[in-house]
Amino acid sequence: MEMQNKIHQKFLACFGEGGTMYASAGRVNLIGEHTDYNGGYVFPGAIDKGIMTEIKFNGTDKVNLYSLDYDAATSFGLAEEDKPAEAWARYVFGVCRETIKRGGKVAGFDAVFAGDVPLGAGLSSSAALESCFAFAINDLNQNGIDKFELAKIGQSTEHNYCGVKCGIMDQFASCFGKKGNLIRLNCKTLEYKYFPFDPEAAGYKLVLIDSCVKHELASSAYNKRRASCENAAAAMRKNHPDVEFLSDAKRLWLEEVRADIPEEDFLRAEYVIGEVQRVLDFCDALERGDYETAGEMMYQTHFGMSKLYEVSCEELDFLNKLARKMDVTGSRVMGGGFGGCTINLVKKELYKPFVDAAVEQFTAKFGHAPKVYDVVISDGARKL
């Protein structure tokens, strides 16, 4: 409510009478990392932290935008050549352009927005921003675009206006999030299934430990790994024509082409093929109420991301090892990597000792304290 009030007060100060409020959510991904652009499964959920906007038509063909978090304003038109200079405004501009490309109407509007998704923590603040505006613009203009296409509008915004060749997961979770449920999404077919998830009832908590090491996802490292995966899939396709993505491949087929591809490409593909299967095993464990097996899968994912995909870092490996030492049920780096958070599934009785030890030991080793975020699985994009 506090954020909503701040946005509303700023909106009145900037634009006079009030508009309509919309919100969308950041996301966590329990397992299935770097599988989305490889046609595999992911297992995200929307969280109780997100982006909120107040928005109103202004009767022009211009967008007037104010970011409370950046304490900055900008205006832009809706044609391709009107792309704003500010990086934060391009997310909204991209959503407008991608809506128009799909035949949707976008009338000029005024908007103030803010968020409580921690930036750089791997919780997809950008997807929350895209989904919030995609939903709001669709609703206000009565375009009737379905949720899948709204998620794709966000993804295309990243590709075409922000320089990140991301998969569909983050925007999908922001658009389809449902309180008390995780979503298993097949990123190749876009089939999805909700899985009830109530760790509290089973005696567990979900907590993120943020290393406060920031990553820039548009960095070459992300796109380089994607290229490695595509290269390995192409090599296997020569023997197995059905391998469109790494998710279609078997470990044995990868072994067949080991001599034909760089070792780096082999390792990246080995991780992805294992991770696709781990998501399915994790879901099976969850349906049985077997949180211990599910947690072990998270540790295996961390090992793969650290040693095979090489997107972890010293700080995240330190937090993961500490979790293992303290009998935390599951722990792994979450998000694209190169910084950000570990996501931890912790028994309630171990929660305080683990968090206290993580803060104390991490601070002693790295000279700054990590941040701790408890997360609750919540609803995605919506009108307030």
C-alpha positions in Angstrom: 0.0 0.0 0.0 2.9 2.4 0.8 4.3 2.1 -2.7 0.8 2.5 -4.2 0.3 5.7 -2.2 3.7 7.1 -3.3 3.0 6.5 -6.9 -0.5 8.0 -6.6 0.8 11.2 -4.9 3.5 11.6 -7.6 1.0 11.0 -10.4 -1.3 13.7 -9.0 1.7 16.1 -8.7 2.8 15.4 -12.3 -0.4 14.9 -14.2 -3.3 16.2 -12.1 -6.2 13.8 -11.7 -5.5 10.1 -11.0 -5.4 7.1 -13.4 -5.7 3.3 -13.2 -3.3 1.2 -11.1 -1.7 -2.0 -12.4 0.9 -4.3 -10.9 3.1 -7.2 -12.0 5.5 -9.5 -10.2 9.1 -10.4 -10.1 9.8 -14.1 -10.1 11.9 -16.8 -8.6 12.8 -20.0 -10.5 13.1 -23.0 -8.2 15.0 -25.0 -10.8 15.6 -25.0 -14.6 18.2 -22.4 -15.3 19.4 -21.5 -18.8 17.0 -24.2 -20.1 14.5 -21.7 -21.4 16.3 -20.7 -24.6 17.3 -24.3 -25.0 13.7 -25.4 -25.4 13.6 -27.1 -22.0 11.5 -26.9 -18.8 11.6 -24.2 -16.3 9.8 -24.0 -12.9 9.2 -20.4 -11.8 6.7 -18.7 -9.6 5.7 -15.0 -9.3 6.6 -13.4 -6.0 5.3 -10.8 -3.6 7.7 -8.1 -4.9 7.0 -6.4 -8.2 6.4 -3.3 -10.3 3.4 -1.0 -10.0 2.2 1.8 -12.2 -0.6 4.4 -12.4 -1.5 5.2 -16.0 -4.0 7.4 -17.8 -4.6 8.3 -21.4 -3.5 11.9 -22.2 -5.2 12.5 -25.6 -1.9 12.8 -27.5 0.4 10.4 -29.4 3.1 10.8 -26.8 4.1 8.9 -23.7 5.1 10.9 -20.6 6.8 8.6 -18.1 8.1 9.1 -14.6 10.2 6.5 -12.7 10.1 7.0 -8.9 13.1 4.7 -8.4 15.3 6.7 -10.8 13.6 10.0 -9.8 13.6 10.8 -13.6 11.1 11.7 -16.2 11.1 11.3 -20.0 8.7 11.7 -22.9 8.7 9.9 -26.3 6.5 9.3 -29.3 5.3 5.9 -30.5 7.2 5.6 -33.8 10.4 3.5 -34.2 12.6 6.6 -34.5 11.3 8.0 -31.2 13.3 5.5 -29.1 14.3 7.2 -25.8 17.9 7.7 -24.8 17.3 6.5 -21.2 17.8 2.7 -20.9 15.0 2.3 -18.2 12.5 4.0 -20.6 13.3 1.6 -23.4 11.5 -1.2 -21.6 8.2 0.8 -21.8 8.9 2.1 -25.3 9.6 -1.5 -26.5 6.3 -2.7 -25.0 4.5 0.0 -26.9 6.2 -0.8 -30.2 5.8 -4.6 -29.9 2.1 -4.1 -29.1 1.7 -1.9 -32.2 3.6 -4.5 -34.4 1.0 -7.1 -33.3 -1.8 -4.8 -34.5 -2.7 -3.5 -31.0 -3.7 0.1 -30.4 -1.5 2.3 -28.2 -2.9 5.7 -27.4 -0.6 8.3 -25.7 -0.5 8.0 -21.9 1.0 9.4 -18.7 2.4 7.0 -16.2 4.3 6.9 -12.9 5.9 3.6 -11.9 8.0 2.1 -9.1 9.1 -1.3 -7.9 10.2 -3.2 -4.9 12.0 -6.0 -6.9 15.6 -5.7 -5.8 17.6 -4.7 -8.9 20.4 -7.0 -10.0 19.3 -9.8 -7.7 18.1 -12.1 -10.5 14.5 -11.6 -9.7 13.6 -10.2 -13.2 12.7 -6.6 -12.4 12.8 -5.9 -16.2 10.2 -8.6 -17.0 8.0 -7.3 -14.2 8.2 -3.8 -15.7 7.4 -5.2 -19.2 4.6 -7.3 -18.1 3.1 -4.6 -16.0 2.9 -2.2 -18.9 2.0 -4.9 -21.5 -1.0 -5.8 -19.3 -2.0 -2.2 -18.6 -1.7 -1.0 -22.3 -3.7 -4.1 -23.4 -6.4 -3.5 -20.8 -6.7 0.2 -21.3 -6.8 0.0 -25.1 -9.1 -3.0 -25.0 -6.8 -4.8 -27.5 -7.8 -8.3 -26.3 -4.3 -9.7 -26.6 -4.0 -13.0 -24.7 -1.5 -13.6 -21.8 0.9 -15.7 -23.9 1.2 -12.9 -26.4 1.7 -10.4 -23.6 4.6 -12.5 -22.3 6.0 -12.5 -25.9 5.7 -8.7 -26.1 8.0 -8.5 -23.0 10.4 -11.0 -24.5 10.6 -9.2 -27.9 11.2 -5.9 -26.0 14.3 -7.5 -24.5 15.5 -8.8 -27.8 14.7 -5.7 -30.0 15.1 -2.8 -27.6 17.3 -3.9 -24.7 20.0 -6.1 -26.3 19.3 -9.3 -24.3 18.4 -12.5 -26.2 16.4 -13.9 -23.2 14.0 -16.8 -23.2 10.3 -16.6 -22.4 10.4 -17.7 -18.7 10.6 -14.3 -16.9 7.8 -12.7 -18.8 5.7 -15.8 -18.7 6.0 -16.1 -14.9 5.1 -12.4 -14.5 2.0 -12.8 -16.7 0.8 -16.2 -15.5 1.9 -16.2 -11.9 -0.7 -17.6 -9.5 -0.6 -17.4 -5.7 0.5 -20.6 -4.0 1.5 -22.2 -7.3 4.7 -22.8 -9.3 4.4 -23.2 -13.0 6.2 -25.9 -15.0 6.6 -24.4 -18.5 7.9 -26.3 -21.5 9.7 -23.5 -23.3 9.6 -25.3 -26.7 5.8 -26.1 -26.8 4.7 -23.4 -24.3 2.6 -26.1 -22.5 2.4 -25.4 -18.8 1.1 -26.9 -15.6 0.5 -25.4 -12.2 1.9 -27.2 -9.2 0.6 -26.3 -5.7 3.6 -25.1 -3.6 3.2 -24.4 0.1 6.6 -24.8 1.8 5.3 -23.2 5.0 2.8 -26.0 5.5 5.5 -28.6 5.0 7.8 -26.9 7.6 10.1 -25.0 5.2 10.8 -21.4 4.2 12.1 -20.0 0.9 14.8 -17.4 1.3 17.1 -15.6 -1.0 20.5 -14.5 0.0 21.6 -11.6 -2.3 25.4 -11.4 -2.7 25.0 -7.8 -3.9 27.4 -8.6 -6.7 25.7 -7.1 -9.7 25.5 -8.7 -13.1 24.7 -7.0 -16.4 22.8 -9.6 -18.4 23.4 -7.8 -21.8 27.0 -8.8 -21.2 28.7 -10.9 -23.8 28.9 -13.8 -21.4 25.2 -14.6 -21.6 25.1 -14.5 -25.4 28.3 -16.5 -25.6 26.8 -19.3 -23.6 23.7 -19.3 -25.8 25.9 -19.6 -28.9 27.7 -22.6 -27.3 24.4 -24.3 -26.8 23.3 -23.7 -30.4 26.6 -24.9 -31.7 26.3 -28.2 -29.7 22.7 -28.7 -30.9 23.8 -28.1 -34.5 26.6 -30.7 -34.2 24.1 -33.3 -32.9 21.5 -32.5 -35.5 23.8 -33.9 -38.2 23.3 -37.4 -36.7 19.9 -36.8 -35.2 17.8 -34.4 -37.4 15.1 -34.0 -34.7 17.5 -32.1 -32.4 16.0 -28.6 -32.7 17.1 -27.6 -29.2 19.4 -29.1 -26.6 16.2 -30.2 -24.8 15.7 -32.7 -27.6 19.1 -34.3 -27.2 20.3 -37.3 -25.2 23.5 -37.3 -23.2 24.8 -40.2 -25.4 24.3 -38.1 -28.6 26.4 -35.3 -27.0 29.2 -37.8 -26.4 29.1 -38.8 -30.1 30.1 -35.2 -31.1 32.5 -34.5 -28.3 35.5 -34.5 -30.7 33.8 -32.2 -33.1 33.0 -29.3 -30.9 35.1 -27.1 -28.5 35.3 -28.5 -24.9 33.5 -25.4 -23.7 30.5 -26.1 -25.9 30.5 -29.7 -24.7 30.4 -28.6 -21.0 27.6 -26.1 -21.6 25.5 -28.7 -23.3 26.2 -31.3 -20.7 24.8 -29.0 -18.0 21.7 -28.1 -20.0 20.8 -31.7 -20.9 21.1 -32.7 -17.2 19.1 -29.7 -16.0 16.2 -30.4 -18.3 15.8 -33.8 -16.6 16.3 -32.3 -13.1 13.2 -30.1 -13.5 11.1 -33.2 -14.2 12.6 -35.0 -11.2 12.1 -32.0 -9.0 8.4 -31.8 -9.9 8.0 -35.5 -9.2 9.6 -35.1 -5.8 7.3 -32.1 -5.0 4.2 -34.1 -6.0 5.3 -36.8 -3.5 5.9 -34.1 -0.8 9.6 -35.1 -0.9 11.3 -31.8 -0.3 14.6 -33.5 0.6 15.0 -35.0 -3.0 13.8 -31.7 -4.5 16.5 -29.9 -2.4 19.2 -32.2 -3.6 18.3 -31.4 -7.2 18.9 -27.7 -6.4 22.4 -28.5 -5.2 23.1 -30.5 -8.3 22.0 -27.5 -10.4 24.4 -25.2 -8.5 27.2 -27.6 -9.2 26.4 -27.6 -12.9 26.1 -23.9 -13.1 29.3 -23.4 -11.3 31.5 -26.0 -12.9 30.0 -26.8 -16.3 28.1 -23.6 -17.3 30.5 -21.4 -15.4 28.1 -18.7 -14.4 28.6 -18.7 -10.7 31.2 -16.7 -8.8 33.2 -16.9 -5.6 30.5 -15.2 -3.5 27.7 -17.5 -4.7 29.8 -20.6 -4.3 30.6 -19.6 -0.8 26.9 -19.2 0.1 26.1 -22.5 -1.5 28.9 -24.4 0.4 27.7 -22.8 3.7 24.1 -23.9 3.0 25.4 -27.5 2.5 27.5 -27.4 5.6 24.5 -26.2 7.7 22.1 -28.9 6.4 20.0 -26.5 4.4 17.7 -28.7 2.3 18.4 -27.1 -1.1 20.5 -24.2 -2.4 21.6 -22.9 -5.7 22.5 -19.8 -7.7 19.4 -18.3 -9.2 18.9 -16.3 -12.4 21.4 -15.7 -15.2 24.4 -15.9 -12.8 27.5 -13.7 -12.6 26.2 -12.4 -9.2 22.8 -12.0 -7.7 21.2 -14.5 -5.3 21.2 -18.0 -4.0 17.7 -19.4 -3.5 17.5 -21.6 -0.5 14.9 -24.1 0.8 15.4 -24.2 4.5 13.7 -26.0 7.3 12.0 -23.5 9.6 14.1 -24.5 12.7 17.3 -23.9 10.7 16.2 -20.6 9.1 17.5 -18.2 11.7 20.9 -20.0 12.4 21.5 -20.2 8.6 20.6 -16.6 7.8 22.6 -15.3 10.8 25.6 -17.4 9.8 25.3 -16.4 6.1 25.3 -12.7 7.0 28.1 -12.9 9.5 30.5 -15.2 7.5 29.8 -13.6 4.2 30.5 -10.1 5.6 33.7 -11.3 7.3 35.0 -12.8 4.0 33.8 -10.3 1.4 33.7 -7.0 3.3 30.0 -6.2 2.7 26.8 -7.8 4.0 24.5 -9.8 1.8 20.8 -8.9 1.7 18.2 -11.4 2.8 14.7 -11.6 1.2 12.0 -14.0 2.2 9.7 -14.7 -0.7 6.1 -15.8 -1.0 4.7 -17.2 -4.2 2.0 -14.7 -5.4 -0.1 -13.5 -8.3 1.3 -12.1 -11.6 0.2 -9.2 -13.8 -3.2 -7.6 -12.8 -5.3 -4.5 -12.5 -5.5 -3.3 -8.9 
